[in-house]
C-alpha cells in the first residue's frame, strides 16, 4: 500500500491527475492515513476512474467528496493574500478548505453515539461485517416490506401510479388476487401488464403519427414521452458543489469506506452499518456496484457495471434500500423505484439526521 504523495506521483504521470496536488492526512483515532488529491469538480468522474484503475498498485480505494468552500465568497485579492499567509506556515488554501469537511466526514463521533460501549474502530466494524449473512438480510428486508401492507391494500396506490404516470386505466375487478401470495408477485404482474398495454399504445400512437407526419425523430419523441411513471429515480449531482477532492482510503473494497466515513445513515441504520457494508460487498460481487462519491454527510453514489436485468432482482435490491436507508426510496412509488433500478448504472443513497 502506498503511504506518501511522493510514492503516488509516478503512477499519475500522463493522466489528468498528473499535475494535481496531493497531501497525506491522518485518519482520526487510527494509525492510518488518507492520501487526498485536489481535483476539478467538472472532472470528478474522470478523476475517479484514473484512481480506480490504479487500486492494484496503490492498495487504496478512491472516494470523491464534494463540499462547499468556506473561502468561496472571498475576493480574488483576499484569496491571494490568504494563500501567501498559509504558504508561510507550510500549508495551502485547498488543504485548509478540505480539512473541515474531512474532519467531519472521518469523525468517529457518530459511530460512538450509535455503538455505545462497542469498539467502533474501522477494523472492528469491518470484522463484524464479515459475520453478516447477506441473504438473510435480503430476506428480512423483503419480508419487512410485505408486512407493511397487504398486496390488495397496496393496489390503490399502484393503480394511481400507473394512471398518473402513463394514463393507463386499471380496474380492481380486472385482477384475480388469488394468483398472488406477495406484493412482489403482484408488482411483477403489474409491471408485465403495463408493458403489454404500453406496447399497444405505442402502436396506436405511432400509426397516428405516421399518418400525420412520418418524420423519424417525431416517432422517437412520441415513444419517449409515453411513460413518465418511472421519472422519480434520483440522479446524483455533484456539480453544484464548488469543491471536490479525491480521498484514497486504506481499503480495496469500496463498501468498506462506510467503516471510515461518518455518513448520517450510519447512525440511523437499525441493523448497523456492518449490515450495509456486507450487503454492499454482495452487490459488488453480483452487480458490480462500487461506491464512488459522497456529497457531504447525507448522500453517496454508486456506479453499477452490471445492473439488475429483471424486476424480481431489482425488487430485492429496492427492499434492502428501503430497509437500510428509507429516505432513499421515500417520495416516489416503490414499484417505480424498482423499475428505475433495472438497467440503471447508478444508485443513490440518501439520509438525514
PyMOL commands that set and color helices and strands:
alter all, ss='L'
color gray80, all
select helices_A, chain A and resi 5-12+41-53+55-58+76-87+93-105+109-114+122-129+134-148+151-166+172-174+177-179+183-212+216-225+229-232+254-259+264-268+273-287+311-324+326-329+334-341
alter helices_A, ss='H'
color red, helices_A
select strands_A, chain A and resi 22-26+33-39+61-67+243-249+289-295+299-304+346-350
alter strands_A, ss='S'
color yellow, strands_A
deselect
rebuild
show_as cartoon
